Amino acid sequence: PAAAQWPTKPVKLVIPFPPGGASDYVGRAIGQVLSETWGQPVVVENRGGAGGTIGTEAVAKGAPDGYTLLMGVNAGIVIAPHVYPKLNYDPLKDLVPAGAFAVSPMVLVVPADSPAKSVRDLVAMAKAKPGELSFASSGSGALPHLTTEQFMQLAGVKMTHVPYKGSGPALPDLVAGRTQMMIDVIVSAMPLVEGGKLRAMAVTTAKRWPGLPDVPTMAETGLAGFEAAQWYAIFAPAGTPAAVLDRIQADLAKAVTSPALKENMAKRGAELVFTPGAAFAEVVRRDSAKWERIARETGARAD
């Protein structure tokens, strides 16, 4: 069968975000490793826009032949269906995961000169001035936006959302104090934390992150049950031959054992963690249900 010979030509990997961000970096790094394994070029195509939905839709509607793959993250897969009123694809039906290979924590950051020295301080400030403090996000409907909605819900506070077109423009305004806080993927926030321009107050994962060992988890600050992380997975259009999906899954499992890739990812705040396709399909269903509930309870929408 054709699947046994796959790939016999270049494979396109769609990254549903513009160049320069975490997804782009992680997607290119895994693409490089897979192209060496496959003996075929992995051609990266950045198709940004609308919270990752444009690039995700392009793959969802693509030919199921294994030659168009998606570097999928939470936004376009498990959040978009619940915050965009009209979506032209159903991620749970139109896409199938071949496997997940990495995860990034997010971090709650405030300007270095913020009077808030801890999450408890920030919550107290927000409670004293309902709606007066503002939070930045990398865009309406993206993971950091919904994670902040989850934070406000659990902390019992209201802040005003200021969405930006990516972390790039959001972070300098936060440093300047135009907004009071942001939850961002660790990759983009880290250089400003290390440079002393932002203060990291909590990470969003269930356990502390090795790169910031002194920074508590959200749960440790008193928000029990709080957990969110950016995951990175390879998806193919539904109907892609099982043999091709098995091959990608096996090659991803092998890729995460690469010490060079591990070091490369660690520099950018991503940890290599392999999850096989079938198990990851369960994670996708669970996450989709979680963000559906949070979007419904908080009224979060993507503009």
C-alpha positions in Angstrom: 0.0 0.0 0.0 1.0 3.6 -0.5 1.1 4.2 3.2 4.0 1.7 3.5 6.1 4.0 1.2 5.0 7.2 2.9 6.5 9.8 2.6 7.7 9.8 -1.0 7.6 13.6 -1.3 7.8 16.7 0.9 5.4 16.9 3.8 3.7 20.3 4.6 3.4 21.2 8.2 1.0 24.1 8.8 1.7 26.3 11.9 -1.5 28.2 12.6 0.4 31.3 14.0 2.7 33.9 12.5 6.5 33.4 12.7 8.4 34.2 15.9 6.1 32.8 18.6 6.3 29.7 20.7 4.2 27.5 18.3 6.4 28.6 15.4 9.6 27.8 17.2 8.4 24.4 18.5 6.8 23.5 15.1 10.0 24.2 13.2 12.2 22.3 15.7 10.0 19.2 15.4 9.7 19.6 11.6 13.5 19.6 11.4 13.8 16.3 13.3 11.0 14.6 11.4 12.5 15.6 8.0 15.8 13.9 9.0 13.8 10.8 10.0 11.7 10.7 6.9 14.4 11.6 4.4 11.9 14.2 2.9 11.7 17.9 3.5 9.1 19.1 6.0 7.9 22.4 4.6 6.6 24.7 7.2 3.8 27.0 6.3 2.7 29.8 8.7 -1.0 30.5 8.4 -1.7 32.8 11.3 -4.9 34.7 12.1 -8.2 34.4 14.1 -6.7 32.7 17.1 -5.1 29.8 15.2 -8.4 28.9 13.4 -7.4 29.8 9.9 -4.4 27.4 9.7 -6.3 24.7 11.7 -9.3 24.9 9.3 -6.9 24.7 6.3 -5.7 21.3 7.5 -9.1 20.1 8.7 -10.3 20.5 5.1 -7.1 19.2 3.5 -6.5 15.9 1.7 -6.2 13.0 4.1 -3.1 11.6 2.5 -0.5 12.4 5.2 1.1 15.2 3.2 -0.6 18.1 5.0 -0.2 18.1 8.8 -1.0 20.5 11.5 1.2 21.7 14.4 -1.8 21.9 16.7 -2.1 23.8 20.0 -5.0 24.4 22.4 -6.4 27.6 20.8 -7.6 26.2 17.4 -8.5 22.7 18.7 -10.1 22.9 22.2 -10.9 26.6 22.7 -12.1 28.0 19.3 -15.3 25.9 19.1 -16.5 27.6 22.3 -15.5 31.2 21.7 -16.0 31.7 17.9 -19.7 32.0 17.0 -19.1 30.6 13.5 -16.4 28.0 13.0 -16.2 26.1 9.6 -14.7 23.0 11.1 -15.2 20.6 14.0 -11.8 19.8 15.5 -13.1 16.7 17.2 -14.4 15.2 14.0 -12.3 16.7 11.2 -8.9 16.2 12.7 -7.1 13.3 14.3 -4.0 13.5 16.5 -1.0 11.4 15.6 0.5 12.3 18.9 1.5 15.1 21.3 5.2 15.8 21.8 5.7 18.9 24.1 4.1 21.1 26.7 4.8 24.6 27.9 3.7 26.1 31.2 2.2 29.6 31.3 3.3 32.2 33.8 1.4 35.0 35.6 3.6 38.2 35.2 3.2 41.7 36.5 5.4 44.8 35.8 8.6 44.8 37.9 7.4 47.9 39.8 3.9 46.5 40.6 2.8 47.0 44.2 1.6 43.4 44.1 4.3 41.1 45.3 2.3 37.9 45.2 -0.9 36.4 43.7 -2.7 37.1 47.0 -1.7 40.8 46.8 -2.9 41.0 43.2 -6.2 39.3 44.1 -6.7 41.8 47.0 -5.9 44.8 44.7 -8.4 43.5 42.2 -11.1 43.0 44.8 -10.6 46.5 46.1 -11.1 48.0 42.6 -13.5 45.7 40.7 -13.0 46.1 36.9 -10.4 48.8 37.3 -7.3 46.6 36.9 -6.7 45.4 33.3 -5.1 42.2 32.0 -3.4 41.8 28.7 -3.7 38.8 26.5 -2.1 37.5 23.2 -5.5 37.7 21.6 -9.2 37.1 22.2 -10.0 33.4 22.5 -6.3 32.2 22.8 -5.2 30.0 25.7 -3.8 32.9 27.8 -7.1 34.8 27.6 -9.2 31.8 28.7 -6.7 30.9 31.4 -7.0 34.4 32.8 -10.8 34.0 32.8 -10.3 30.8 34.7 -8.1 32.7 37.2 -10.6 35.5 37.7 -13.4 32.9 38.2 -11.5 30.9 40.8 -10.1 34.1 42.6 -13.5 35.8 42.5 -12.3 39.0 40.8 -13.2 41.1 37.8 -10.6 42.7 35.6 -10.8 44.4 32.2 -9.5 42.4 29.2 -7.1 44.2 26.8 -6.5 41.8 23.8 -3.4 42.3 21.6 -2.3 40.7 18.3 0.1 38.3 20.0 2.5 38.4 23.0 5.0 40.6 21.0 3.0 43.8 21.3 1.3 42.9 24.6 4.5 42.5 26.7 6.1 46.0 26.2 2.7 47.6 27.3 2.7 45.5 30.4 6.3 46.4 31.2 5.3 50.1 30.9 2.4 49.5 33.3 -0.4 50.2 30.7 -1.9 46.9 31.8 -1.5 45.4 35.3 -1.0 41.7 34.6 -0.8 39.0 32.0 -0.8 35.2 31.8 1.5 34.3 29.0 3.2 31.2 27.6 6.6 31.0 29.4 8.5 31.1 26.1 7.7 34.7 25.3 7.6 36.0 28.9 10.9 34.5 30.2 13.4 36.9 28.6 11.6 39.9 30.3 11.5 38.0 33.7 15.2 37.2 33.4 15.9 40.8 32.4 14.1 42.1 35.5 11.4 43.9 33.6 8.6 41.6 34.7 8.0 39.7 37.9 6.8 36.1 37.7 4.2 35.3 40.4 2.9 31.9 39.6 3.1 29.1 36.9 -0.1 27.5 35.6 1.0 23.9 35.6 0.2 21.3 38.3 3.9 21.2 39.3 6.6 23.9 39.5 8.6 24.6 36.4 12.4 23.7 36.6 13.3 27.0 34.8 11.6 29.0 37.6 12.1 26.8 40.7 11.2 29.6 43.2 7.9 30.5 41.5 4.9 28.8 43.0 2.1 27.0 41.1 -1.3 28.7 41.0 -2.6 25.9 43.2 0.1 26.7 45.8 -1.0 30.4 45.9 -4.5 29.2 47.1 -6.3 28.6 43.8 -7.0 24.9 44.3 -7.5 22.8 41.2 -6.1 25.5 38.9 -4.2 24.0 36.0 -3.5 25.0 32.4 -0.7 24.3 29.9 0.0 24.9 26.3 0.4 21.5 24.5 1.9 20.9 21.1 0.7 18.0 18.9 0.7 16.8 15.3 -2.8 16.4 13.8 -3.8 15.1 10.4 -7.1 15.4 8.5 -9.7 12.8 9.6 -9.5 9.8 7.1 -5.7 9.8 6.9 -4.6 6.1 6.6 -4.0 4.4 10.0 -0.5 3.2 8.7 0.5 6.8 8.1 -0.7 8.0 11.6 1.1 5.0 13.2 4.3 6.0 11.4 4.1 9.6 12.5 3.3 8.5 16.1 6.3 6.2 16.2 8.6 8.9 14.8 7.4 11.5 17.3 8.0 9.0 20.1 11.5 8.6 18.8 12.0 12.4 18.3 11.3 13.2 22.0 14.3 11.0 23.1 16.7 13.4 21.2 19.0 15.2 23.7 19.6 18.0 21.2 15.9 18.6 20.7 15.3 18.4 24.5 17.9 21.1 25.1 16.6 23.2 22.2 13.1 23.1 23.6 14.1 23.7 27.2 15.7 27.0 26.1 12.2 28.1 24.9 10.3 26.8 27.9 8.9 23.7 26.3 9.3 20.2 27.8 9.3 17.1 25.6 6.5 14.8 26.7 5.2 12.2 24.3 1.5 11.1 24.3 0.3 8.6 21.7 -2.5 9.6 19.4 -5.4 7.6 21.0 -4.5 8.8 24.5 -4.1 12.3 23.3 -7.6 12.2 21.6 -8.9 11.7 25.2 -6.9 14.7 26.4 -8.4 16.8 23.6 -12.0 15.7 24.5 -11.4 16.5 28.2 -9.8 19.9 27.5 -12.6 20.8 25.1 -15.2 20.1 27.7 -13.3 22.1 30.3 -12.9 25.2 28.1 -16.5 24.9 26.9 -17.6 25.2 30.6 -15.2 28.1 31.3 -16.3 30.0 28.2 -20.0 29.4 29.1 -19.6 30.4 32.8 -17.4 33.5 32.1 -19.1 34.6 28.8 -15.6 34.7 27.1 -15.9 35.4 23.4 -13.4 35.9 20.6 -14.0 39.1 18.7 
